[in-house]
Amino acid sequence: MGVENGKKYEATDNSQQDEKGSRFFVYYLTCFATMGGLLFGYDTGIISGSMLLIGDNWNLSTIWKELIVSATVGAAALFALIAGYLTDCIGRKKVVMLASVIFTGGAVLMGVSQNKEMLLAGRLVVGAGIGFASMSIPVYVAEAAPADIRGRLVTINQLFITIGILISSIVAGLFSGMQEDGWRYMLGLAGVPSVIQFFGFIGLPESPRWLMEKGRREDAMKALQKIRKVKRVENELKEIEMAIDQSRQAEMEGGKGVLGRMLRTQPVRRALFLGCGMQLFQQLCGINTVIYYSASILKLAGFPVELAIWLVCVPNTVNCLCTFIGIWLVERSGRRWLTIFSMIGVMIGLAVLAIGFQLSIKFTPEMGVYEAGMNNNSMTNSTNKCFSFNLCEDCITDEGCGFCYEKDNGASSGSCLPAFKDNPERYAYLQYNDTRTNNFTDANFRCNKISTWDKPRSERIYNWADSFCPTKYSWMAVLGLALFVMGFAPGLGPMPWTINSEIYPNWARSTGTSLATATNWVFNLIVSLTFLSLLESVGKYGTFWLYFGVCFLGMLFMCFMLPETKNKSLEQVQELFMSAEYKAEYLKNKEANNAPADDTKF
């Protein structure tokens, strides 16, 4: 029994009455907040399918392809650092809304691009929006969530990322038949969810912890009451207030530089090392090569372009569904073992991919057909070189050649022919050695324009492969991608974000999260910017074995460094990183300050 505004009430009745309400609003808030994850996921996934069309239409070099893919990542790394400062200055909510506006502008710019430079600019603008959102959203959700479901709510951000990736693969498949402008619709539609997020966020409260940090206690109480759907939040406010007071005391003793204080404070320094390390290994496992280049990987494995774009739906669907497993397990099995077993699953997927490409290369088809005109003396030396290859793998490795084979008779009916690389509709052609007119004709070869591109796919007799070899091991690429995301989605995908949102004290949360997020984007940039070059330098299977080795190191890192944080308040998590001496002093100060009981668990 208690008294409020002169009226008696029953505490137990009120808590029971409001329990569903508090849960509903927290989930409602989380869904609108994590719409930013959907933006990130959609943009990450859509570039996979759109690049196949953009590359053909604009005849992009390997460097330009890597730049367009990686521009968003580089901008996100930079603006994730800026977001750490902004979330402290203007609040978590305003930064999320700013991210929505920026992302919408970037999506429009990409959709109307007239050249590769304009498209690159659009990718940079979108990257700025993603950088703001990827840092501010986990912090906003973690500070609004009750301790017992915080991991689940932060993991929803990863779920929305996978939903965005899945939607992107479906959209890419729907527009893959539009050779000229399909990529414009793919990229431009990214602005739709960002508009929804902006208007949905207008009615949501600011983070109570940020309001308390700014001395706005009444506003913090109203925000917490709105989120929890209960009026009595005094104990939780006192605990937040005590944590902020301790931070200010430490600031007075240690100076105002947040990063310097973090590095001088033993538990925060250890937490920062863990947080950045988890983000580093999440990216170096190669996840974004799988997402950004999944269609290209499937094409390299032997699938035609249109089919490769649709087959991307397989690993993306598995990715989305397996994220639900992570949401279900995060509060049951905990963060630590979920992350470690997830890393093992990723290693299995990488091994299948590497072995599949090794087998495809070992059993590459031989040339089985001699075509009329192959010894035509009027052909240039560059054209004649294609006829000297005896194996499909050697043929497609050369940029000027492609593999032509009968659709029904398989790879044994193949021949290596010169490829018309300067035309978006690539096909076999015969180049005459006439420097005055530089004439082209494609009438003598089977995979010419008439037989390959001017007919619907269902009516074609021949298949043209200018960057892959048809083998019976192509299915291993699909299986490897599926196993990879099956292992990644429940643990290694969401856990670095979940852990980073809860391991820092209030005074270091924005800075720590922004540094970890920037680490994620920097290594995302390195991986995405080097993937195609790695394929050319160390080979297809060598690239995936390299990622496998990095994953093994990451697994050892998690085993030694990652503690269990489930069912602990944000303030309690700090104690997990304290040395024995530091913890003894901390508990002594806490007892002297008469800390309130922890009532953040509902």
Order of alpha helices (4+ residues) and beta strands (2+ residues): beta-beta-alpha-alpha-alpha-alpha-alpha-alpha-alpha-alpha-alpha-alpha-alpha-alpha-alpha-alpha-alpha-alpha-alpha-alpha-alpha-alpha-beta-beta-beta-beta-alpha-beta-alpha-alpha-alpha-alpha-alpha-alpha
